[in-house]
Amino acid sequence: MSQRSFGSPLIGRDDELGRLASVLERARHGSGQAVLVAGDAGVGKTRLLDEVAARASAGGATVVVGHCVDLGDVGLPYLPFTEILGVLAADGRYAQVLAAHPVVDRLLGAAPDSSRGADARLRLFEGVAGLFADLATAAPLLLILEDLHWADQSSRDLLRFLLSRGVLPRRLAVLASYRADDLHRRHPLRPLLAELVRLPGVERLEVRRLADAEVVRLVRALEERPLAEATVRDIVERAEGNAFYTEELVAAADADGMPTGLADLLLIRVEQLSETAQQVLRTAAVAGRRVGHDLLRDAAGLPEEELESALREAVGRQLLVAGDSETYAFRHALAREAVYGDLLPGQRSRLHGRYARLLAARGGGARTAAERAYHYRESHDLPEALTASVEAADHARRMGAPAEELRHLETALDLWPAVPCEARPDGEGLDPVALTLRASAAAVHSGDAHRAVSLTRAALAGTGQDADPELAARVRYTLAGNLMTVDNLAAAFAYSSEALAMIPAEPPSRTWVWAAATHVMAARQIGDDATALRVARQALEVAERIGATAARADLLISLARLEGGGRRTREGRERLREARELARSAGDTPVEMRALFSLAIGCFESGELRECLPWLTEGLDRARRSGLLSSPHALEMRYLRLLVLYTLGQWDECVRVARADPAPGFAEGPVLYIALARGEPAVVARARALLGEPFDWMGTFVGGIALTDAAALRGDPEEAVARARDAVAALTDESGRAPHVTVRLAALALAAVADGAATERHGDAGADRRRAAAAELLELARTAAAGQGPEGQAWLARAEAEWSRAGSGPDPAAWEKAVAAFGYGDVYEAARVRLRYAEALASVGRNAEAEGQARAVRETAVALGAVPLRERADALLRRSAQASVPPLTAREQEVLRLLALGRSNRQIGEELYITGKTASVHVSNILAKLGAASRTEAVAIAYRERLITPEPTARG
């Protein structure tokens, strides 16, 4: 199905064919596979995929091909999948399978869905996935997606959904090609590729340029008559390993003088056609890379016989290829681009207008709205372009394609001022402010919070003094909600206050209730809980009275955190369950997801880690099915799911889940924590990348933790303290309220300070600064931990124990308390404080107990793969094993004292009048007796075990 016939031979692709053949073979035997096929334009991706498709089809596989098309900034939702389903629907063999998945009729325009976008998107994604799975059950299925660099965002989202389900359906292979040379730094395909290549069962294949010898073979195969060696050498040099360029250069070999530019080269073959065939090619180029026979005939204005003759000529010259369902496509996109670029502006405009009118006359309705909008705009018929753009946005919303809806709405807003009032579409919601608000909502749903803020500000600027108060209020509370997603809390509170003041509470209205619900969240965010509680209670009563179910659910979520013991309590979570059911009954997926996130984080905050996971599973499943995986609460749930797995010590599972469901930015934070604990490289660079612009609260949160801990682990107390201070300052809100993570950051920085205190000398100015920093950090920890649950109290216990260690030395009782506090379920942190406890026990001579604790730490470290922690436990065990070794000799005591002063072996020998070699032997004996792995560790142990005492610093 959907195969093409190429006259050119396939040369130099044995390796690529071998890899793709093995992928097909694995899929045939039940292991679903996907390959992202990358290469420059013209390098031979399509030819390679065509060969693979032919072999797969000959082997009994079902082969379906979908193409992404470059139509400027037009968004045609799910275009390659629509093409695939159209081909399947036209083949009676698949009627029964298609009938089992009626939701896919939406892509074919046969079954409009009146449900909300999130639910519609859920059914669509699941329906397409189920269809492909059933097809693959009947026979091996090869799904080919070409030119992914032109894919609309909805198609990218659907591809992500298909490949991110953990395991591809059995006997399904997916090959998706894209132009590597088209992917500029901000290309929207880039982040998707970065996610996909990390998934199990997904690999990348780069189609390389041909070697010179392979180009020579291709030239000889393309041209039966012998070419002069000079001509062949010229072709090889100019083709630069590009198969398509090679073919065009061979075809142009008879031309008088070789063309200098690629466009001229591509047009040579076009100019060798008859005038009628050239006219057909120019008309087809305006339609895009692919066009139906009937539409091309009407656009070209030719009789059937003349059209067929011209098409036969173009196909014979391998400029066009015939496809299924009486369609024709340019054999290569570069050829289409060259023909289109050669048109005069007037020709382009007239042909675009002709296509737009033909599409409108055919009654395609909303399904052709995006194409009509494109053609009308290119033909400069702005009134029709505006109307079609709004219609295309409506269609994209019904299709669950928020990114395309946003694109069409922004196009409509650009066109609006250029269209006379009498020519603009009319109807409810068809004015610039309403369209801008709708565009901001689409931006939120597609995960672009900063764009949503910009659009809502534009809506505010367009709201005049005489605007309807309800509309003016709606603009302001929408802006407030969007500002909260980008952590601009003071401005959010100001706008929500304005919104609430613009309309009276009586008579009751839904606008007032939603303004109040937004104001409650904004007030809570800036720490004004009294205002939040008062407004929430008032608004909840009004919402119940007027039946505003979704707003009532939203208010219950806020109240669950504001009243009583908050969401950590059973009562709070019962209220959240009620909110979830209300939101679900109202069909408001974002509010339902907020309730599910609140239920999950409430369990986490109360130390009930395993109870947290079912809520996260439900919430993320809802987000995935609704196409809202990039929404704020979904990202926080993805982070929290990984955090729970990390905390429970299920590190390999945490990494596996992150690879199967890759998330941007902060959401992968727990994987960063694991990499740091395992001693993996580049962790600091990855953490710093989270601190860039624009400011991201959660990114700063995760980056601050990782960078502070990294500094502590490498023994840099000044850096650890600086990182902790920076993170706390950046995360503190406008009211001066420090974040809950402050207690963790303070404890990590205190650990570094305590490590430094073990080797500091009395009176050292640096030591004095560190002790002052320790006091500051302890106060921060105590303040931040007030009112927190088990996690916050555990970190406070560690901070208190580190404070004691920094001041008077290890305190076994303080560390025993910290070990007990982390017993709520944090496996790694419990092991870290247990090691500190073991060191404290050893410092007071309780060596047997210390050894038992250290062995437990080692067992946990091995299970986690936490190599640095295991090495520290091993060092403590070595020291314990050396406890029966005779004490240091007098000479070794002298050598140890000089080691503590930073002397080298040579300097030690000079001061003690011994050779450097003898000094080296003494140093080795000291390390062995102390169970230390390095000179620095030996000195630290000596100070801790009171084998030496700090020397006073001379004062001038």
N, C-alpha and C positions, 0 to 999 in steps of 0.2 A: 504493500500500500504506500502511496505517496513517494514512489521511487522515481528517479530521473535516469535518463540515459546519457552518458557522456562519451564523446568520441575520443577523448584523450586518454592515454594509458596511465596507469598508476605506477609511478616509478619512485624508488627511494623511500618507500614507506613500510618496509618489512617489519621494522621494530614497532612502529605504531600499530600496524595491523595485528601483530602478535599480541601486544598488550590488550587491545580491544577484544580480540578473539578469546583471550583467557577470561576477560570480564564476562563475555557472553556465555562462556562455558560454565563459569561458576554460577551465573544466574540460572542457567538451564538446569543445573543440579540442585537448585533450591536456595542459593545464597544471593539475595538481591544486591546489586552493585550500581554505582553511579560514577561517571567520569566527566570531569569538566575539561573540555577540549579547548585549549588556548592556542592562539597563533595570530600572526599578522594578517592583515587583509590580503587575500590572494595567495596565501601560502599553500592552500590545498585542504583546508578543513572540510569543506563541503564535499569535495571529491573523495576524501578518505571516509567520511561518514556514509556517503552513498555506496561505497564498496562494502562497508561493514553491513549496511542495511540489506544489500543484495545477498550477501552470504548468509545473514541471519534468516532472511525470508526463504532462501533455498533450503535451509536447515529446518524449516517448519515453524519458525517463530512468527508471531504477529508483529508487524513493524508499522508504527505510526509516527508521523513527522509533523511538528508544528513550527511555524516560522514567526519570529519577531520582526517587525517592520519599522523602518525609519520614516515616520510621517511628521517630522519636526517635533513640536511640543504637544501633539495630540496624544491623549491617553485613551487607548482602546483596551478596556479592562479584559484581562485573561485572553488576549488575542491568540497566542499559539495554542492554548488549550481549546479555545473555541474552534479553531481549524481542525484539531485532532478529533474532537467530538463530532464535527460536521462530517468528516470522512467516515467515522464509525457509523454514524446514523444513516449514511447513504448506502451502507453495506448490510444487506438483510441478514447476514450471518450473525450479526451482533445485536439484533433487535431484542432478543430475550434478555441479554445481559444489561442493555441500556434500560429496558423496562423495569429492571430490578432497582435502578437508581434514578428515579424520576427527577430528583433535584437537579441533575445535570442538564435537564431541559432548559433551565434558566439561562445557561450559556448559549443555548441555541435559539433563545427568544420564544420558546414554545410555552413556557409556564412562568409568567411573572409571579414574583413573591412579594406579598404585601407586608410581610413581617418586618420587624426592626432590622437595621443593617447588621448588628452583631449576630442575631440569631440566623439571619439569612446566610451570612458568611460561614457560620458554623456548619450549616447543612451543606453548603456548597463544597467546602474543603473536604468534609467527611465523605460526601457523595462521590467526588472525583477520586479520592484515595480508594474508596471501596470499589469503584468501577475498575480501576487499574488492577487492584488485587484480584478481582473476579476474572478479568481478562487473562491475567498471568496464571491463574489456576487452570484455565482451559488449555492454554498453550503458552510457551515462553513469550514474553512481551518485551519488545525493544521500543522504548520511547525516546525519540530524538527531538531536541529543541535547538533550533539554529538561531544564531545571531542574538545571543542572550544580552549583549551590550545594548540592544535596542528594546529590551523587555520593559513593559510597563510595571509599576510597582506591585500591582495586584498579582501579576504573573510571578514576580519574584517572591512575593509572600506565599503563593500557593506552592511554588517549587520548594521553598524553605520548609513548608509544612510537610510536603511529601517526603523530603529527605531527612527531616529532623524527628521522625517518629520512632527513633531508636534503631529499628531494623526495617529495611525496605521489604516490601512484600516478596515472597518467594517467587523465583523465576521472572523477576522484573529487572531489566537493565535500563538505566537512564543515561543518555549521552547528551550533554549540553555544550554547545560551542559558543565561543565569543572571541571578539577581536582584542587581543592583548594590547595592541598598539593604540587602541581607542580609549583605554582606561586612564584618563587623567586623574590627578590626585583626589578630586572631589566627585568622581563618577559614582553614581548611586549603586552600581554593581559591586564596587570594591568591598564594602563591608560584608555583603552577602557571601562573596567568594571566600573571604577570611573565615566566616562562620562555617561554610559548607565543607571546606577541605579538612576541618578538624573532626568531622563526623565519622563514625564507623561506617565502612562500606562506601566512602566517597574518596576518590583520588583525582589527581590532576594530571593531565597529559598535555605536554607542550609539543605542538606540531612545528618542528624546526624547519628552517630554510634548507633547501636542497644544496648538497655539495656541488662543486663545479662539475665533477665527473657525472653526477646524476642529471644535471641540467643538460649536459651534452647528450646523454642518452635520451632525454625527453625531446630535445630538438630533433634528433635523428628519427625518433618514433613518430613525431608529428608531421614531418615533411618527408614524403616518399622520395622525391627527387633529391639528388645530392646538393648540399649547400656548400659554398666556398668556405674553406677553413677560416678565413678572415671574418666572414659573416657569422659563423658559429661562435668564434671567439668574442665578437662584438655583442652577440645576444647573451652569451654567458656573463660577460662583464656587466651588461646593463640590467639583466634580470635580477642579479644579486640573490639568487637562490629562490626567487618567488615563482611558483609554478604558473600562476595566472599571467604574470608579466611575460614569462617565457612564451606562452602560447600566443599572446598578442604580438610579441616581437616576431615570432615565426610567421604569423599571419600577415604582418606588415613588411615582410622581407622583400616583396615585389614592388613596394611603393617607391616612388622617386624620392629618395632621401629619407632617412629614418627620422621620425618625429623626435623632438627634444623633450616634450612633456608627456606625463602619463595620460592626461586627458586627450591630447592629440593622438597618442598611440591608440587609445581605446576607440576613438572616433573613426580611425581609418577603416576598420571593418564595417562600421555603420555606413560610411560614405560609399562603400562598394555595393550597397543595396540599391534597388530601384527607388525612385522617388516615393512611390506609394508605401513601400516597406519602411522607408525612413519615417514617413508620416505616422505610420502605425507605432513604430518604436517611440517616437516623441510623445505620442498620445499615451502610450502605456507607461512611460517614465513619469508622467504627471500623476498617474493613479498610485504609484508606489512600485515596489519590486514585484508584486503579484496583482493580477487583474482578471476578472471573469470575462469570458468570451462575449456575452451579450452586452455587458457594460462597455467594453472596449469598442465593439462594433458601433454602438450608438454614439459614443464620444468621438470616434474617428469620422463618423458620418459616411461610411463606405457601404456599398452593397455587399452582401454576404460573399459573393464569389471573389470580389476584389480583396476583401479582408482575408479570406482563407488563403488566397495566393500570396499575399504579403506575409502572412504568418508562416506559411510553409517556407518562404524564402528566409525569414529571420531565424526560424528553427534550424533550417539547413545550414546556415552560417554559424550556428551555435551561439547566437546572441540571446534567443529566448529558448526556454524549455517548456514543454507541455506538461501540465500536472493533472491531478484528479479534478473531477467536477467541472470540466471545461474551463480550466484556468490556465493562464500563461504567466511565467515568471522570467525575469532577467536571469541569465545563467550566473551572473555575478553582480553583486551590489555595486561594485565599482563601475561596471558598464552602465548601469542605470543612472548612477550619479553623474557620469560624464555626459550622457545624453540629456539629462535634465539640465545640467549646467550650461549646455550649449544652446538652450532655448532663449529666444529674445524675451524680455520682460512682458511684452504684450502677448506673446504666444502663451507664456505660462499663465498669465491672468485669465485669458479667454478659456483655456483648457480646464483650469481649476473651476471656473464658473460653470462650465458645461457639465463637469462631473457632479458638482453640487446640485445642480438642477435635476440631473438624471437620477441621482440618489433620492432626492425629495419626491420626484414623480413616481418612483417605484414603491413608495409607501413603506419603506423600511422602518419608519418610526424611530423610537429611541435607540434601536440597535445601530442605526447608521448616523446618529446625531453627531458623534465625535468626528467621523469622517466629513460629514457635511460642514461642521464648524471649521475644520481645517481648510477645506476647499473654498468655502465662502470667504474666509479670512484672506487666503492667498489670492483670491480674485477681487479683493477690496470691496466686497459687498458686506459692509460692516453691520447693518441692521440684521441681515439674515445670520451672520456669524454670531452675533450676540444671542439671538433666539436659539440657535442650535447649540451654543455653548451651555446655556442654562438647561436645555433639554438633555445634553450629554452629562451634565452634573447630576441631574435627577436620576438618569440611568445608572451612573456610577454608584450613587448612594444605594439604589435598589440592588445592585450587584455586590454590595459590600466591598467597594473599592474606594476607601477614603482618600488615598493619595491622588487618584485620578479625579475624584470629585473636587478636591482642592485645586488641582490644576485648571479644570474647566471653569470653576468659579473665579479664580484669579484672572483668567482670560476674559471672562464676562465683565469683571470690574474694570479691566484695562479698556475694554471696548465701550463701556457705558457712556463716558463723557463725549465720545466721538459720534454717537448715534443721536439723531434728533429725537426730541421727547415723543413726538407722535409715532415714531418708528420703533420705540422700545416695547418689549413685551410687557404686558400688564397682568396683574393678579396678585394674590396675597403673597407677601414675602419677596416681591420683585421690586426692590429698591436697594440702593447701594448699601445702606446700613444693615438691612436684613441679610443681604447676600454676604457682606463682610463677616457678620456674626456666624453665619453658616459656614463660611470658609474657615473661621477660627476653630469651630468645632471639628471640622474635617482634619485640620492640622493636629489637633489634640489626638484624634483617633488614629492618625498615622504616625504618632510619636514625635512630632516636631513642636515641642512646647514653646520654644523661643519664637517660632513663626506664628504660633497662635497668639502670643502676646502682641507681636507687631500688628497683626490683623485686627485684634480687638482695640488697640490704640487707634488704629485708622478708623474703626467704627465710631469710637468716641469723638474723634475729630470731626466726623461727619454728622454728629448729632447736634443740631443747632439749639438755640435758646428756646425756640417754640416747639421743640420736639415733644411727642407724647411722653408723659412722665413714666409710664410703664416701660416703654421702649428705652428711655434714657436710663432707668434703673436696671433693666436687663443688661444693657451694655456694660454698666459699671460693675455689677456683680459677676458678670462673665469675665471681665478683665481681672477682677480680684481673684477669682478662682484660678485663672491662668497664671497670674503673678505668683501665687503660692507654689505652683509647680516648678517655678524657676527660683524659688527662695527669696523673692523680693517681698518680704513679709510686711514691712511698714507701709509700703505703697498699697499692698493688698487690703490691709485694714482700713486705710484711708478711703479707698474706692468702695469697699463694702459698706462703710459708714455712710457715704454719700448715697449709695443705692437705697439703703434702708430709710434714709431721711426723705427721699423723694416721693414715696408713696405711703399713704396711711395704712395702719393695721386694720382699720375698719372703714368701709366694709371689707371683709376678708377676701384676699385674692391669692392665686397661686404665685404671682410675681412677688408679692410681699413675702410669702413663705420661703421661696427660694432665695430671695435677698437675705432674709434672716438666717437661713441655714448656712449660706456662704459667710455671713458676718460672724456666726458662731465659730466656724473653723478659723477665720482670720484672727479673731480675738484670742482664741486658745493658742494660736501659733506665736503671738507676741507676748503671751503670759498673762493676759487679762482674763483669767478664769471666771471672775465674778460677773463680768459683762457677758461672757460666753454662756454661763449657766442661766443667767436671767433671761436672755433672749431665746435660748433654746427651749426653756420651759414654756415661754409665751408662744413661740412659734409652733411647738408640738401640739398645743391645744387647738390652735387655728387649723393646722394641717389635718387633725382628726375631724374637725368640724366640717371642713369643705371636701374631705376625701382625697387630699393630695398624698397619695400612698407613697410615691417614691421620695418625696420631700420628708414625709414622716419617717421613713426608714433612715434617711440621711441624718435627721436630727437625733434619732435613737442611738445611732453610732457615736455621735458627738457626746450625748449624755452618758453613754456607757463609760466614757473616759473621764467625764467631769464629776460624776456623782459617786458617792460611796467609796469603795476601794478601787474603783476603776475597772479596766478590762481584765485585771489579774484575778478578780474575784468570780465566784460562780454566778453571783447575781448579775455582774456586768456582762458575762458571757451569755447568760440567758437572754438579756436584752439584745445582744448582738445577733443571736440566733433569730429572734423575732424580726430584727431589721433585715436580715438576709432573706427571710421568707417574704416580707413585704416588698422588698426590691425585686425579687424574682416574680412575684405576682404582678407587679407593675411593668415588668419587662425592661427595667432599667439596669442593664448589665454593669456599667461603671459603679453604681451605688452598691450593687450586689458584691462586686469585687472588693470594694472598700470594707464591707462587712466581713467578708471572708478573711481579708488581710488582718483586720482587727482581732478576729477570733484567733488566728494563728499567732500573732505577736503577743496576745494576752496569755496564751499558753506558754510561750517562750519566756516571757517576763516573770511568770510564776514558777519557772523551773520545771514545767511539765513538757519536756522536750519532745517526747514521742507522741504526746497528744496533739502537738503542733502539726505534725506531718499530714494527717488526713485533711485538715483544713487547707493546707497549702496545695495538696494534690487536687482537691476540688476547685480551689481558686484558679490555679494555673490551667487546669483543664478547661474551665470556663473561659479564661482569657484566650487560650489557644483556639478554642472553637469559635470564639467571637472575633478573632482577628485583632485582639487588643494586647498582644504580648509585649508591645513596646509602650503601653500606657504606664503612668507612674506607679499605680498600685501593683500592676503585674511585675514590673521590674523589682520592686521591693520584695514581692513574694519570691521571685527567682533568687534574689540574694538571700532571703531568710531560709529558703529550702536548703541552699548550699551551706549556710551557716549552721543549721541544725545538724546536718550530716557531719560537718567539720567538728562541731562541739561534741557530738556523740562518739567521735573517733572513727567514723566510717569514711576515712579519707579517700580510699580508692574509689568508693562509690560516689563520693563528692566530685572527684575529678571526672569520673565516667559521665555523671549527669551533666556536668558543665560542658563536656565535649558533645554530648547528644543534644543539648539544648543551649547552645552558646548565646550568651547575653553580652550586651555592650557595657563598657565602663565598669562602674562600681559593682554591678551585679555579680561579677566574677571574683569579688573580694576574697571570699573564703578559699578559693583556689590559690590566690596570692599568699594567704596566710600559710597554706600547706607548703607551697614552694619555699617560703622563708624558713619554716620549721625543718624542712628536709635539706636545707643548705643548697638549693638550686641556684644557678647563676641568674643574673639580670633582674633579680627581684626588685632592687632599688629603682632601676630605670622604669620598670613597669608601674611601680607605685607612684613615681614622680609624674608619670604621664596622666595620672588621674587628677592632678592639681592644676591643669591648664585652664585656659579660658574657653567658653564662659564658665563662671563659677558653678560648680555642682556640689551641693551639700553632701550627698552620700559619697561622691568621689573623694571629697576632702576628708570625710570620715574614714573611709577605707585606707586612703593613702596615708593619713596621719598615723593610724595604728601600725601599718606596715613599716613606715619609715622610722618611727620611734623605736619599735622592737628591733629593727635591723641595726640601728645605731647601738642599742643596748647589747645585742649579741656580739657585735664586733668590739665592744669595750670602749665606746666613745661617749662618756656621760654628757659632755657639753653638747654634742650633736643631739643626743636623745632628749635632753631637756629643751633644747631649742625647737625640735620638731613637735614635742608635746605642747609647748606654749603656742606655737604657730597654729596648730590644729585647733586648740581650744579657742583661741582668739577668732579664727575664721568661722567657727561653728557657733559661737555665742550669738544669740539673737539680739534684736534691737533694744530689748528691755534689759539687757545685761545678764540674762539667764544662760548659764553654761550648760552644754549638752550633757546627757547622762554618760556618754562615753568618756567624759573627763576623768572619772575614777579609774578607768582602765589605762588611759594615757598616762596619768600620774603614777600609777603603780609600775608601769613599764619603765618610765623615766627614772623612778626611784630605784629600780633594780640596777640600772647602770650607775647611778650615784653610789649605791652601796658597794658595787664591785670596785669602783674607784677608791672608796674609803678604805678598803682592805689593804691598799698599798701606799696610801698617802702618808706624808711626813707631817708631824705636828708643826703647826704654824705656817704651813704652805698656803700662800694666798689663794691658789686654785682650790685647795681643800676647803678653805673658808667659804668660797663662793658656792662650792658644791653643797656644803652643809646648809647654807642659806636657801639654796634652791630646793633642797630636800624638805625643809620646813614649809616652803611655799607649796610644793607639790602635795605634801600630806594634807595641808589645809584645803586645797582644791579637792582632793579625793574625799575628805570628810563631808564637805559641803555638797558635792555632787551626788554622793551615795545616799543622802537623806531621802527616805521614802522609796528607795529602789527595792526591787525584789532580790531573789537569791543571787543572780549574776552580779549585781552591783555590790551586794554585801560581801561576796567572795573576793571581788577585786579590792574592796576596802580592807579586808583582812590581810590580803597580800601587801597592800601599801603600808599598813601598820607594821607588819613584820619586816619589810624592807627598811622602813624608817629606823626600827630598832637595830638592825644589822648595820646600817650606815653610821649610827651613833655609838652604840656600846658594844656591838658585835652580835653574832647570831644568838637568837633567843628561841630555844626549842619549844617553849609553850606557845609563843606567837605563831611559829610555823605549824605547830600541831593544829591550832585553831584555823589557819588558812587551809590546810589539807582538808579538814572537815567541811569548811565552807564551800570548797569546790566539788564536794561530793554530790552536788545536785545533778551532775552529769557531764561536766566539762573534762573530758578525758585527758587532753594534752596539758591544760593548765593545772589540773590536779597532779599530773606527773611532775611538772616543773616545780610546783611548790613542795611536793614530796621530796624532791632532790635537795631543795634548800633545807627542808626538815632534817634530812639525813646528814647534811653538812653541819647543821647546828648540833645534832646529837653527837657527831664525831668530835666536835669542838669541846664538849664537856666530858669526853671519855666514854660515852655510851656506844662503843664501837660495834657491838653485836647488833644493837637496834639499828644503828646507822647502816650496817651492811644489809640488813633485811629490807629497809626502805629503798636503798640503792638498787637492790636486785629487782624489786617491784617496778621501779622507774625504768630500769633497763628493759624489762620484759615489755612494758608499754611502748617504749621508744622503738624497739625492734618491730613490734606489730604495726606501728604507724609509719615506719620508715623515716623517723626523725633522727637522722644521723648525728647532728651536733649534740642533741640531748643524750643519745646513747653513749657518745664519746665522753661526755662529762660524767655519766654514771660509771663508766668503765674506769675513769681516772680515780673516782672516789673509792671504787672497789679495790683498785690497785693499792691505794694508800692504806685501806683497811687491812689488806693482805700483808702489808709491810709493817703492821703495828708491832709485830714481835721482833723486828730487826733491831739490833743494838742501836742506841742513840748515836747521833752524829759525833764524830771525834772532835777534839779541840781544833785540829787543823780544818776539818770540814766546817766547823762553826765559823772560823775566820773567813773561809772561802765564801760561805753563804752570806756573811755580812757584806762582803765586797760585791757579790752578785746583786744584792739588794740596792747597792749604790750604782748599779749599771755598768760595772767594770767588765772588760773583755777578759778572755783567758790570758792574754799577754800581759794586760795591766795587773791582773791578780798575781801572776808570777813575779812581776817586777816588785810589787809591794810586799810580797811574802818571801822574796828571795828564793823562788823556786822556778823551774823551767815552765814555759807555757804548756808543754806536753803534760807535765805533772799536774798543773792546774786543771787541765782538761779532764784528767782521770778523776780528780776530786769532784769536779762538777758532775761528771757522769754518775759517780757514786751517790751524790746528793739527790739527783733526779730519781735514781732507782729507789733509794730509801724513802723518799717522799711520795713515790708513785706519780710523779709529774711527767708530763709529756714535753715540757719546754722550760727554759730558764725562767720565763715570766710566770708560768704557772707555779714553779717551785718557790719563787719569792712570795707569791700570793698565799700559798699554803703555809709557808713559814710564818708569815704575819698572823694568819688565822690561828695557827697552832701555837702561837706565842713562842716560837723557836728563836725569833729575833724581835726586837722592839724598834719602833721608829726612832731615828736619831733627830735630836732637836736641830732646827734650822738656825744658823748664825744670824744675828741681827746686827745691823750696822748702826 
